Amino acid sequence: MTKSPNVAVVILNWNGRNFLESFLPSVIASTYPGLEIIVADNASTDQSIEFLQSNYPSVTIIQNDQNYGFAEGYNKVIGLLEFDYFILLNSDVEVSSNWIEPVIDLMESDLNIAVAQPKILSHSKRNYFEYAGAAGGYLDVLGYPFCRGRIFDTVEEDLKQYDDPSEIFWASGAAFFIKRNYWIESGGFDPDFFAHMEEIDLCWRLKNLGYKIVICPKSTVFHVGGGTLNAESPFKTYLNFRNNLVLLQKNLSFGKAFLIISIRFFLDLLSLIKYLFDGKPRNAMAISKAHFYFFAHLFKNIKKACKINNSKFNTAGLYRGSIVLEYFIRKKKTFDSLKKTI
């Protein structure tokens, strides 16, 4: 009988005691044999550690000495672990008992699969997809991320329309399965991202090496979303705009990066103006700050780009058109309505 790969669920926590109380029991009830559950704590001050020690002594706790953010927080903890697979799981995710087995089976069936995600539904509207991941992430020609089941602010009902396992461009960091050897080969998350889009960057680097990123809809989890930063947060706006530009700079060839980022600056300006008209000056300022950061760190990110070899780039999940044009001009609101090749 073939031995099952050893798997660790790693939950990064920062002042998320309420989420641990609500959702950790579902993780502990997971049926995967020999599963180890690890809480990586980013120097919480809300008695998360005391709660875990008192109520869940079987959970391994690894404490970082400060809040390193999502990216470096995971890097520091995963660097201490030796498992065949890591599952990076947000603390605000409810899982089902059999959520791990189908994903591991799918990943074991193909050595070129580096990363996978389950189907991610909304915790509050359980028959709808969740914003951050849905049924797998895609990227358009201008570097805008979107999902099967969610384009911009339009979230689809789950009618089993995306229940086929398939290659995608990026997997959501809310429930992120990765083989240890590919984590090591890729170098893990880029700590400069801090939070937001670090998983897209990691997936892109793996795709540049020719590996596959997949969705396994046989597994379903339910995500609250926005547990640390709400959608209106200027800091979240800053991270999203900043990290998206850095993502393009790092992973595209110099010529493509220059062209696409030039277009993105114009589109970002339109977003800035919209925030001003909507009475959100702090969010508008966040876009300006993102651009200042981009230029201040331009040469640093060019050096990172020079280290990336994309000669084996796996294009699955790359949308050849503009999702902005399709959504806002042509009014294509669902994934199935897109006409361009994916």
VEXDREN-2710 file (C-alpha; in Angstrom, 1 decimal):
% VEXDREN-2710
k/r/px/py/pz
1/MET/0.0/0.0/0.0
2/THR/1.4/3.4/-1.0
3/LYS/2.0/5.7/1.9
4/SER/0.1/9.0/1.8
5/PRO/2.3/12.1/1.4
6/ASN/2.7/13.9/4.7
7/VAL/0.8/17.2/4.8
8/ALA/0.9/20.3/7.0
9/VAL/-1.9/22.9/7.2
10/VAL/-0.2/26.2/8.1
11/ILE/-2.5/28.9/9.3
12/LEU/-1.0/32.4/9.5
13/ASN/-2.5/34.3/12.4
14/TRP/-2.3/37.9/13.4
15/ASN/-4.9/39.0/16.0
16/GLY/-7.3/36.5/14.6
17/ARG/-8.5/34.7/17.8
18/ASN/-12.2/35.1/16.8
19/PHE/-11.5/33.4/13.5
20/LEU/-9.6/30.6/15.2
21/GLU/-12.4/30.0/17.6
22/SER/-14.9/29.8/14.8
23/PHE/-13.0/27.9/12.1
24/LEU/-10.2/25.9/13.6
25/PRO/-12.6/23.2/14.8
26/SER/-13.4/22.4/11.1
27/VAL/-9.7/22.1/10.3
28/ILE/-9.1/19.8/13.2
29/ALA/-12.0/17.6/12.0
30/SER/-10.2/17.0/8.7
31/THR/-10.0/13.3/7.7
32/TYR/-6.6/13.3/6.0
33/PRO/-4.4/10.7/7.8
34/GLY/-1.5/12.0/9.9
35/LEU/-2.3/15.7/9.2
36/GLU/-0.3/18.2/11.2
37/ILE/-1.9/21.5/11.9
38/ILE/0.4/24.5/12.6
39/VAL/-0.5/28.0/13.6
40/ALA/2.1/30.5/12.5
41/ASP/1.6/33.6/14.7
42/ASN/2.8/37.0/13.6
43/ALA/3.2/38.5/17.1
44/SER/-0.5/38.7/17.9
45/THR/-1.6/40.7/20.9
46/ASP/-5.2/39.4/21.3
47/GLN/-4.4/36.3/23.4
48/SER/-4.5/34.0/20.3
49/ILE/-1.6/32.0/21.7
50/GLU/-3.2/31.5/25.1
51/PHE/-6.4/30.4/23.5
52/LEU/-4.7/27.8/21.4
53/GLN/-2.6/26.5/24.3
54/SER/-5.7/26.1/26.5
55/ASN/-8.1/24.6/23.9
56/TYR/-6.0/23.0/21.2
57/PRO/-2.8/21.5/22.7
58/SER/-2.5/19.2/19.6
59/VAL/-1.9/22.3/17.3
60/THR/1.7/23.2/16.8
61/ILE/2.4/26.9/17.4
62/ILE/5.3/28.7/15.8
63/GLN/5.7/32.3/16.9
64/ASN/7.3/35.0/14.8
65/ASP/8.9/37.9/16.8
66/GLN/7.0/40.6/14.9
67/ASN/4.2/41.0/12.3
68/TYR/6.0/40.2/9.0
69/GLY/2.9/40.3/6.9
70/PHE/1.5/37.5/4.9
71/ALA/4.4/36.8/2.6
72/GLU/7.4/36.9/5.0
73/GLY/5.4/35.5/7.8
74/TYR/4.8/32.3/5.9
75/ASN/8.4/32.3/4.6
76/LYS/9.9/32.3/8.0
77/VAL/7.7/29.5/9.3
78/ILE/7.7/27.2/6.3
79/GLY/11.5/27.4/6.2
80/LEU/11.4/25.5/9.5
81/LEU/9.2/22.7/8.3
82/GLU/9.7/19.5/6.3
83/PHE/6.5/18.0/4.8
84/ASP/5.7/16.8/1.3
85/TYR/2.9/19.3/1.0
86/PHE/2.1/22.6/2.6
87/ILE/-1.5/23.9/2.7
88/LEU/-1.5/27.7/3.4
89/LEU/-4.9/28.3/4.9
90/ASN/-6.4/31.6/6.0
91/SER/-7.8/31.7/9.5
92/ASP/-11.2/32.8/8.2
93/VAL/-11.8/29.7/6.2
94/GLU/-14.2/26.9/7.1
95/VAL/-13.3/23.5/5.6
96/SER/-15.2/20.3/5.0
97/SER/-14.0/17.0/6.4
98/ASN/-12.8/15.6/3.0
99/TRP/-11.3/18.8/1.6
100/ILE/-7.7/17.7/1.4
101/GLU/-7.8/14.2/-0.1
102/PRO/-9.1/15.1/-3.6
103/VAL/-6.5/17.9/-4.0
104/ILE/-3.6/15.8/-3.0
105/ASP/-4.8/13.0/-5.3
106/LEU/-5.0/15.4/-8.2
107/MET/-1.5/16.8/-7.5
108/GLU/0.0/13.4/-7.0
109/SER/-1.3/12.4/-10.5
110/ASP/1.0/14.8/-12.3
111/LEU/4.6/15.6/-11.2
112/ASN/4.3/19.0/-13.1
113/ILE/1.5/20.3/-10.8
114/ALA/3.2/22.6/-8.3
115/VAL/0.2/24.4/-6.8
116/ALA/-3.5/23.8/-6.4
117/GLN/-6.6/25.3/-4.8
118/PRO/-10.0/24.0/-3.9
119/LYS/-13.3/25.7/-5.0
120/ILE/-13.8/28.7/-2.7
121/LEU/-17.3/29.7/-1.8
122/SER/-18.5/32.6/0.3
123/HIS/-19.1/31.8/4.0
124/SER/-22.0/34.2/4.2
125/LYS/-23.7/33.3/0.8
126/ARG/-22.7/29.7/0.6
127/ASN/-24.1/29.1/-2.9
128/TYR/-22.0/31.9/-4.3
129/PHE/-18.3/32.0/-5.1
130/GLU/-16.0/34.0/-2.9
131/TYR/-14.2/37.0/-4.2
132/ALA/-10.6/36.0/-3.5
133/GLY/-10.2/32.8/-5.5
134/ALA/-13.6/31.5/-6.5
135/ALA/-13.0/28.6/-9.0
136/GLY/-9.4/29.6/-9.9
137/GLY/-7.5/32.7/-10.8
138/TYR/-6.7/34.1/-14.3
139/LEU/-4.7/37.0/-15.6
140/ASP/-5.5/39.2/-18.5
141/VAL/-3.1/40.8/-21.1
142/LEU/-2.7/43.9/-18.9
143/GLY/-2.0/42.0/-15.7
144/TYR/-5.4/42.3/-14.1
145/PRO/-6.3/39.3/-12.1
146/PHE/-9.8/37.8/-12.1
147/CYS/-11.4/34.4/-11.4
148/ARG/-13.7/31.8/-12.8
149/GLY/-16.8/32.9/-10.9
150/ARG/-15.7/36.4/-10.1
151/ILE/-14.8/39.3/-12.4
152/PHE/-14.2/42.6/-10.6
153/ASP/-17.2/43.1/-8.3
154/THR/-19.5/40.6/-10.1
155/VAL/-19.6/37.3/-8.1
156/GLU/-21.5/34.4/-9.7
157/GLU/-23.7/31.8/-8.1
158/ASP/-22.2/28.4/-8.0
159/LEU/-24.3/26.3/-10.4
160/LYS/-21.6/23.7/-10.9
161/GLN/-20.6/25.5/-14.1
162/TYR/-16.9/25.4/-13.1
163/ASP/-16.7/21.9/-11.6
164/ASP/-14.1/20.7/-14.1
165/PRO/-10.5/20.4/-12.8
166/SER/-8.4/22.5/-15.0
167/GLU/-5.2/24.6/-15.2
168/ILE/-5.4/28.1/-14.0
169/PHE/-3.0/31.0/-13.8
170/TRP/-2.9/31.5/-10.0
171/ALA/-4.3/29.9/-6.9
172/SER/-5.8/31.8/-4.1
173/GLY/-3.7/32.3/-0.9
174/ALA/-6.8/31.6/1.1
175/ALA/-6.4/27.9/0.6
176/PHE/-3.1/27.3/-1.2
177/PHE/-1.7/23.8/-1.7
178/ILE/2.0/23.6/-2.8
179/LYS/4.5/20.8/-3.0
180/ARG/7.5/21.4/-0.8
181/ASN/10.1/20.9/-3.5
182/TYR/8.5/23.6/-5.7
183/TRP/8.3/26.0/-2.7
184/ILE/12.0/25.6/-2.3
185/GLU/12.8/25.8/-6.0
186/SER/10.8/29.0/-6.4
187/GLY/12.1/30.6/-3.2
188/GLY/8.7/31.0/-1.6
189/PHE/6.9/34.4/-1.4
190/ASP/8.6/37.6/-2.3
191/PRO/8.7/39.3/1.2
192/ASP/8.5/42.8/-0.4
193/PHE/4.9/42.2/-1.3
194/PHE/4.0/42.0/2.4
195/ALA/0.4/41.0/1.6
196/HIS/-1.8/40.8/-1.5
197/MET/-0.8/39.2/-4.9
198/GLU/2.2/37.5/-3.4
199/GLU/0.5/34.2/-4.4
200/ILE/0.0/35.4/-8.0
201/ASP/3.7/36.3/-8.1
202/LEU/4.7/32.9/-6.8
203/CYS/2.5/31.1/-9.3
204/TRP/3.8/33.2/-12.1
205/ARG/7.4/32.4/-11.2
206/LEU/6.5/28.7/-11.1
207/LYS/4.7/29.0/-14.5
208/ASN/7.8/30.6/-15.9
209/LEU/9.5/27.4/-15.0
210/GLY/6.9/25.4/-16.9
211/TYR/4.9/24.1/-13.9
212/LYS/1.1/23.8/-13.6
213/ILE/-1.3/25.6/-11.3
214/VAL/-4.7/23.8/-11.0
215/ILE/-8.1/24.0/-9.5
216/CYS/-9.7/21.0/-7.8
217/PRO/-13.5/21.6/-7.6
218/LYS/-14.0/18.2/-5.8
219/SER/-12.8/20.1/-2.7
220/THR/-14.8/23.0/-1.3
221/VAL/-14.0/25.5/1.4
222/PHE/-15.9/28.6/2.6
223/HIS/-14.1/31.9/3.0
224/VAL/-15.2/34.9/5.0
225/GLY/-12.7/37.3/3.2
226/GLY/-11.5/40.7/4.3
227/GLY/-10.6/39.4/7.7
228/THR/-7.5/41.6/8.1
229/LEU/-8.1/44.5/5.7
230/ASN/-11.6/45.4/4.5
231/ALA/-12.2/46.3/0.8
232/GLU/-12.4/50.0/1.5
233/SER/-9.1/50.2/3.3
234/PRO/-6.6/52.7/1.7
235/PHE/-3.8/50.4/2.8
236/LYS/-5.4/47.6/0.9
237/THR/-5.8/49.9/-2.2
238/TYR/-2.1/50.8/-1.9
239/LEU/-1.0/47.2/-1.7
240/ASN/-3.1/46.1/-4.6
241/PHE/-2.0/48.8/-7.0
242/ARG/1.7/48.7/-5.8
243/ASN/2.0/44.9/-5.9
244/ASN/0.3/44.6/-9.3
245/LEU/2.9/46.9/-10.9
246/VAL/5.7/45.1/-9.2
247/LEU/4.2/41.8/-10.4
248/LEU/4.4/42.9/-14.0
249/GLN/7.9/44.4/-13.7
250/LYS/9.3/41.2/-12.2
251/ASN/7.7/38.6/-14.5
252/LEU/7.5/40.1/-17.9
253/SER/10.3/40.8/-20.3
254/PHE/11.7/44.3/-20.2
255/GLY/9.9/45.4/-23.4
256/LYS/6.6/43.9/-22.4
257/ALA/6.8/45.3/-18.9
258/PHE/7.5/48.8/-20.2
259/LEU/4.5/48.8/-22.6
260/ILE/2.0/47.2/-20.2
261/ILE/3.0/49.3/-17.2
262/SER/2.7/52.5/-19.3
263/ILE/-0.9/51.5/-20.1
264/ARG/-1.5/50.6/-16.5
265/PHE/-0.4/54.0/-15.3
266/PHE/-3.1/55.6/-17.5
267/LEU/-5.7/53.2/-16.2
268/ASP/-4.6/53.7/-12.6
269/LEU/-5.0/57.5/-13.2
270/LEU/-8.6/56.8/-14.1
271/SER/-9.1/54.8/-11.0
272/LEU/-7.6/57.6/-8.9
273/ILE/-10.0/60.1/-10.5
274/LYS/-12.9/57.8/-9.8
275/TYR/-12.0/57.5/-6.1
276/LEU/-11.9/61.3/-5.9
277/PHE/-15.4/61.6/-7.5
278/ASP/-16.6/58.9/-5.1
279/GLY/-15.4/60.9/-2.1
280/LYS/-12.5/58.6/-1.2
281/PRO/-9.5/60.9/-1.3
282/ARG/-7.4/58.6/0.9
283/ASN/-7.8/55.7/-1.6
284/ALA/-6.8/58.1/-4.4
285/MET/-3.7/59.1/-2.4
286/ALA/-3.0/55.4/-1.9
287/ILE/-2.7/54.9/-5.7
288/SER/-0.2/57.8/-5.9
289/LYS/1.8/56.3/-3.1
290/ALA/1.9/53.0/-4.9
291/HIS/3.3/54.7/-8.0
292/PHE/6.0/56.5/-5.9
293/TYR/7.0/53.1/-4.4
294/PHE/7.2/51.6/-7.8
295/PHE/9.6/54.2/-9.1
296/ALA/11.6/54.3/-5.9
297/HIS/12.2/50.5/-6.1
298/LEU/12.4/50.2/-9.9
299/PHE/16.0/49.1/-10.1
300/LYS/15.6/46.6/-7.3
301/ASN/12.7/44.9/-9.1
302/ILE/14.6/45.0/-12.4
303/LYS/17.3/43.0/-10.7
304/LYS/14.7/40.5/-9.6
305/ALA/13.4/40.3/-13.1
306/CYS/16.9/39.6/-14.5
307/LYS/17.0/36.5/-12.4
308/ILE/13.8/35.0/-13.8
309/ASN/13.9/32.7/-16.8
310/ASN/10.6/32.5/-18.6
311/SER/11.7/30.4/-21.5
312/LYS/9.4/27.5/-20.3
313/PHE/6.5/29.8/-19.6
314/ASN/3.2/27.9/-19.2
315/THR/0.5/30.2/-20.6
316/ALA/-2.5/28.2/-19.3
317/GLY/-4.9/30.6/-17.5
318/LEU/-3.6/33.7/-19.4
319/TYR/-6.4/35.6/-21.0
320/ARG/-5.4/37.1/-24.3
321/GLY/-7.8/40.0/-24.2
322/SER/-8.5/42.9/-21.8
323/ILE/-10.8/42.1/-18.9
324/VAL/-11.3/45.8/-18.4
325/LEU/-12.6/46.2/-22.0
326/GLU/-14.8/43.1/-21.8
327/TYR/-16.3/43.9/-18.4
328/PHE/-16.8/47.7/-18.5
329/ILE/-17.3/48.3/-22.3
330/ARG/-18.7/45.1/-23.6
331/LYS/-20.6/44.3/-20.4
332/LYS/-19.3/40.7/-20.2
333/LYS/-19.9/40.0/-16.5
334/THR/-19.3/36.2/-16.2
335/PHE/-16.4/34.0/-17.0
336/ASP/-18.3/31.9/-19.5
337/SER/-19.2/35.0/-21.5
338/LEU/-15.6/35.9/-22.4
339/LYS/-14.8/35.3/-26.0
340/LYS/-11.0/35.5/-26.1
341/THR/-8.9/32.3/-25.8
342/ILE/-7.9/31.3/-22.3
END
